């Protein structure tokens, strides 16, 4: 496969996955802001900015984080390359560049999403339209991933797209959990209280894991168990363990032209997956969950660069 084709497929899937994550993040920030009983009404919106990885860019232009400004920045701001609108635009541009490598349903899914985006971005949205927009983003991303899984030949093009999807998902999951555990750590008096409970519940809601948590743990929401679900449980498709299981599977399936050059990415992916498979959550927490998650974010970023280097395309 041509390196530029692999590059476009890889980033197409990453940007589609990122749009879904941002929609979930904004949904939960709104829910959490509604149940806060203290004076810090904008805390959840600041958390959303941090969890999106856009803190520096946002505060370079804005002094504080409030609902309207954060929503616009993460949803529609064209100067934010990771806004939902820019993710959809960039994904569509990548899809257009590799139109012949996609099924007709995949192209239609991403192209119609791009066309329909104008209905939401052309004018300010009220609260109901914001909620409808976020549900629409999640539905469109689900459609794209569905037609990719159901219709695409299991060749290198499919594996590069899946690599992008799960690498992006792993990074997002680690950032989300780290924000709760470190950046937005509650006051000592709040630990175990109503706000703390709803914050952990919000984390599960972002990743669609409330039912999965109840099935696996059958009890009250506890921080250690949330961390275990999102880091170590391969049954859950947004956990780090599941993401790296899929990353190793798709890396191994790619028929690289230069096996020596691409072997470093495989070695690193298998190493991370092995660490996750045999880790214990109590050891991770006792050693510092923030440090562990920061390390995972850095290793995920390095792996992305290794994949790009190994297959001769550009990291971004």
C-alpha positions as CSV (number, residue, x, y, z in Angstrom):
1,X,0.0,0.0,0.0
2,X,1.2,3.5,-0.8
3,X,2.4,5.4,2.3
4,X,0.1,8.4,1.6
5,X,-2.9,6.0,1.4
6,X,-2.0,4.5,4.7
7,X,-1.6,8.0,6.2
8,X,-5.0,9.2,5.1
9,X,-6.8,6.1,6.3
10,X,-5.0,6.2,9.6
11,X,-5.9,9.8,10.2
12,X,-9.4,9.5,8.8
13,X,-10.3,7.0,11.6
14,X,-8.5,9.1,14.2
15,X,-10.4,12.2,13.5
16,X,-13.7,10.4,13.3
17,X,-13.0,8.8,16.7
18,X,-12.0,12.2,18.2
19,X,-15.2,13.8,17.1
20,X,-17.2,11.2,19.0
21,X,-15.1,11.6,22.1
22,X,-15.6,15.4,22.1
23,X,-19.3,15.0,21.7
24,X,-19.4,12.7,24.7
25,X,-17.2,15.0,26.7
26,X,-19.5,18.0,26.1
27,X,-22.6,16.0,26.9
28,X,-21.2,14.9,30.3
29,X,-19.9,18.4,31.1
30,X,-23.4,19.7,30.7
31,X,-24.9,16.9,32.8
32,X,-22.3,17.4,35.6
33,X,-22.7,21.2,35.6
34,X,-26.4,20.8,36.1
35,X,-25.9,18.7,39.3
36,X,-23.2,20.8,40.9
37,X,-24.3,22.4,44.2
38,X,-21.2,24.5,44.9
39,X,-20.2,27.9,43.6
40,X,-17.7,26.6,41.1
41,X,-20.2,26.5,38.2
42,X,-17.6,26.4,35.5
43,X,-15.4,23.6,36.9
44,X,-16.8,21.0,34.6
45,X,-16.3,23.1,31.5
46,X,-12.7,23.7,32.5
47,X,-12.4,19.9,33.0
48,X,-13.7,19.4,29.5
49,X,-11.1,21.7,28.0
50,X,-8.3,19.8,29.9
51,X,-9.6,16.4,28.9
52,X,-9.8,17.4,25.3
53,X,-6.0,18.2,25.3
54,X,-6.8,21.8,24.2
55,X,-6.0,23.6,27.4
56,X,-3.1,25.7,26.1
57,X,-4.9,26.7,22.9
58,X,-8.1,27.6,24.7
59,X,-6.6,29.8,27.4
60,X,-4.3,31.5,24.9
61,X,-7.5,33.1,23.6
62,X,-9.9,33.0,26.6
63,X,-9.5,34.1,30.2
64,X,-12.0,31.6,31.7
65,X,-14.0,28.5,30.8
66,X,-17.8,28.9,30.7
67,X,-20.5,26.8,29.0
68,X,-21.1,28.9,25.9
69,X,-17.4,29.6,25.1
70,X,-16.2,26.0,25.7
71,X,-19.0,24.5,23.7
72,X,-18.3,26.7,20.7
73,X,-14.5,26.1,21.0
74,X,-14.8,22.3,21.2
75,X,-17.7,22.0,18.7
76,X,-17.4,24.6,16.0
77,X,-14.2,26.8,16.3
78,X,-12.4,26.5,13.0
79,X,-9.2,27.9,14.7
80,X,-9.2,24.8,17.0
81,X,-7.9,22.0,14.8
82,X,-9.5,19.4,17.2
83,X,-13.0,20.9,17.3
84,X,-15.8,18.6,16.2
85,X,-16.3,20.6,13.0
86,X,-12.6,20.6,12.2
87,X,-12.4,16.8,12.9
88,X,-15.2,16.2,10.5
89,X,-13.7,18.5,7.9
90,X,-10.3,16.9,8.2
91,X,-11.7,13.3,8.1
92,X,-13.7,14.1,5.0
93,X,-10.6,15.6,3.3
94,X,-8.6,12.4,4.1
95,X,-11.5,10.2,2.9
96,X,-11.7,12.2,-0.4
97,X,-7.9,11.6,-0.9
98,X,-8.4,7.8,-0.7
99,X,-11.9,7.6,-2.2
100,X,-11.0,4.4,-4.1
101,X,-9.8,2.6,-0.9
102,X,-13.2,3.1,0.8
103,X,-16.5,1.4,0.2
104,X,-19.3,3.5,-1.2
105,X,-21.1,3.3,2.2
106,X,-18.0,4.6,4.0
107,X,-17.7,7.5,1.7
108,X,-21.4,8.3,1.9
109,X,-21.3,8.2,5.7
110,X,-18.4,10.7,6.0
111,X,-19.5,12.9,3.1
112,X,-23.1,13.2,4.2
113,X,-21.9,14.0,7.8
114,X,-19.8,16.8,6.4
115,X,-22.8,18.1,4.4
116,X,-25.2,18.0,7.3
117,X,-22.8,19.7,9.6
118,X,-23.7,23.1,8.1
119,X,-27.2,22.8,9.4
120,X,-25.8,23.0,13.0
121,X,-22.8,25.3,12.5
122,X,-24.5,28.1,10.5
123,X,-26.2,29.7,13.5
124,X,-26.0,29.7,17.3
125,X,-27.7,26.8,19.0
126,X,-30.0,26.9,21.9
127,X,-29.8,24.2,24.6
128,X,-32.1,21.7,22.8
129,X,-30.3,22.1,19.5
130,X,-26.9,21.6,21.3
131,X,-28.2,18.3,22.7
132,X,-29.5,17.3,19.3
133,X,-26.2,18.1,17.7
134,X,-24.1,16.0,20.1
135,X,-26.5,13.0,19.7
136,X,-26.2,13.5,15.9
137,X,-22.4,13.4,16.1
138,X,-22.4,10.2,18.1
139,X,-24.9,8.6,15.7
140,X,-22.9,9.6,12.6
141,X,-19.6,8.3,14.1
142,X,-21.4,5.0,15.0
143,X,-22.6,4.7,11.4
144,X,-19.1,5.3,10.0
145,X,-17.5,2.7,12.2
146,X,-20.4,0.3,11.5
147,X,-20.1,0.4,7.7
148,X,-16.3,0.1,8.0
149,X,-16.6,-3.0,10.1
150,X,-19.3,-4.6,8.0
151,X,-18.2,-3.9,4.5
152,X,-14.5,-3.3,4.2
153,X,-12.2,-6.0,2.9
154,X,-9.8,-7.3,5.6
155,X,-6.7,-5.9,3.8
156,X,-4.1,-3.3,4.8
157,X,-6.5,-0.5,4.2
158,X,-8.9,-1.9,6.9
159,X,-6.1,-2.5,9.3
160,X,-4.7,1.1,9.0
161,X,-8.1,2.5,9.6
162,X,-8.6,0.4,12.7
163,X,-5.2,1.3,14.0
164,X,-6.1,5.0,13.9
165,X,-9.4,4.4,15.6
166,X,-8.0,2.4,18.6
167,X,-4.9,4.5,19.0
168,X,-7.0,7.6,19.3
169,X,-9.4,5.9,21.6
170,X,-6.6,4.7,23.9
171,X,-5.3,8.3,24.2
172,X,-8.7,9.7,24.9
173,X,-9.5,7.1,27.6
174,X,-6.2,7.8,29.4
175,X,-6.7,11.6,29.3
176,X,-10.2,11.4,30.5
177,X,-9.4,9.2,33.5
178,X,-6.3,11.3,34.3
179,X,-8.4,14.5,34.4
180,X,-10.7,13.1,37.1
181,X,-7.9,11.5,39.2
182,X,-5.4,14.4,39.1
183,X,-6.5,17.7,37.5
184,X,-10.0,17.8,39.0
185,X,-9.3,15.9,42.2
186,X,-12.0,16.9,44.7
187,X,-11.4,18.4,48.1
188,X,-10.8,15.9,50.8
189,X,-14.2,16.7,52.3
190,X,-15.8,15.8,48.9
191,X,-14.2,12.3,48.6
192,X,-17.0,9.7,48.8
193,X,-19.6,12.4,48.8
194,X,-22.4,13.3,46.3
195,X,-20.1,15.4,43.9
196,X,-17.4,12.7,43.9
197,X,-19.9,10.0,43.2
198,X,-21.5,11.9,40.3
199,X,-18.1,12.8,38.8
200,X,-17.1,9.1,38.6
201,X,-20.6,8.3,37.2
202,X,-19.9,11.0,34.6
203,X,-16.6,9.3,33.6
204,X,-18.6,6.1,33.0
205,X,-21.2,8.0,31.0
206,X,-18.6,9.6,28.7
207,X,-17.4,6.2,27.6
208,X,-20.8,4.5,27.6
209,X,-19.8,2.2,30.5
210,X,-22.6,2.5,33.1
211,X,-24.2,-0.8,32.1
212,X,-20.9,-2.5,31.7
213,X,-19.8,-1.4,35.2
214,X,-23.0,-2.8,36.7
215,X,-22.6,-6.1,34.9
216,X,-19.0,-6.6,35.9
217,X,-19.0,-5.2,39.4
218,X,-22.6,-5.2,40.6
219,X,-22.2,-2.5,43.2
220,X,-21.7,1.1,44.0
221,X,-19.4,3.1,41.8
222,X,-15.9,3.0,43.3
223,X,-12.8,4.8,41.9
224,X,-10.6,1.7,41.9
225,X,-13.1,-0.3,40.0
226,X,-13.7,2.5,37.5
227,X,-9.9,2.6,36.9
228,X,-9.8,-1.2,36.5
229,X,-12.6,-1.1,34.0
230,X,-11.1,1.6,31.9
231,X,-7.5,0.4,32.1
232,X,-7.4,-3.4,32.5
233,X,-10.6,-5.1,31.5
234,X,-10.4,-6.4,27.9
235,X,-14.1,-7.1,27.9
236,X,-14.8,-3.4,27.6
237,X,-14.2,-2.0,24.1
238,X,-13.0,1.4,25.3
239,X,-10.5,0.2,27.9
240,X,-6.8,0.6,27.3
241,X,-6.3,-3.1,27.4
242,X,-8.9,-3.7,24.7
243,X,-7.5,-0.9,22.5
244,X,-4.0,-2.2,22.6
245,X,-5.2,-5.8,22.0
246,X,-6.8,-4.4,18.8
247,X,-3.7,-2.4,17.9
248,X,-1.4,-5.4,18.1
249,X,-3.9,-7.5,16.1
250,X,-4.0,-5.0,13.3
251,X,-0.3,-4.2,13.3
252,X,0.5,-7.9,13.0
253,X,-2.0,-8.2,10.1
254,X,-0.4,-5.5,8.0
255,X,1.9,-6.7,5.3
256,X,4.7,-4.2,5.6
257,X,7.2,-3.8,2.7
258,X,10.0,-3.2,5.1
259,X,9.7,-5.6,8.0
260,X,12.7,-4.4,9.8
261,X,11.5,-0.8,9.8
262,X,8.0,-1.6,10.9
263,X,9.1,-4.1,13.6
264,X,9.8,-1.4,16.3
265,X,6.1,-0.4,16.3
266,X,5.0,-4.0,16.7
267,X,7.5,-4.6,19.5
268,X,6.3,-1.5,21.4
269,X,2.6,-2.3,20.9
270,X,3.1,-5.8,22.2
271,X,5.1,-4.6,25.1
272,X,2.3,-2.1,26.2
273,X,-0.3,-4.8,25.7
274,X,1.6,-7.3,27.8
275,X,2.0,-4.7,30.6
276,X,-1.8,-4.1,30.6
277,X,-2.6,-7.8,30.5
278,X,-0.6,-8.7,33.6
279,X,-1.0,-5.5,35.6
280,X,-3.1,-5.3,38.8
281,X,-5.1,-2.2,39.5
282,X,-4.1,-2.0,43.2
283,X,-0.4,-1.9,42.1
284,X,-1.2,0.8,39.6
285,X,-3.0,3.0,42.1
286,X,-0.4,2.5,44.9
287,X,2.3,3.5,42.4
288,X,0.4,6.6,41.4
289,X,-2.4,6.5,38.8
290,X,-1.6,9.9,37.5
291,X,2.0,8.9,36.8
292,X,0.8,5.6,35.2
293,X,-1.7,7.4,32.9
294,X,0.8,10.1,32.0
295,X,3.2,7.4,31.0
296,X,0.5,5.6,28.9
297,X,-0.3,8.9,27.1
298,X,3.3,9.4,26.3
299,X,3.8,5.8,25.2
300,X,0.7,6.0,23.0
301,X,2.0,9.1,21.3
302,X,5.4,7.5,20.8
303,X,3.7,4.4,19.3
304,X,1.8,6.6,16.8
305,X,5.1,8.1,15.7
306,X,6.6,4.6,15.4
307,X,3.7,3.5,13.3
308,X,4.2,6.5,11.0
309,X,7.9,6.0,10.8
310,X,7.6,2.3,10.2
311,X,5.2,2.7,7.3
312,X,6.8,5.8,5.8
313,X,4.0,8.3,6.4
314,X,3.9,11.5,8.5
315,X,2.8,11.8,12.1
316,X,0.6,14.8,12.9
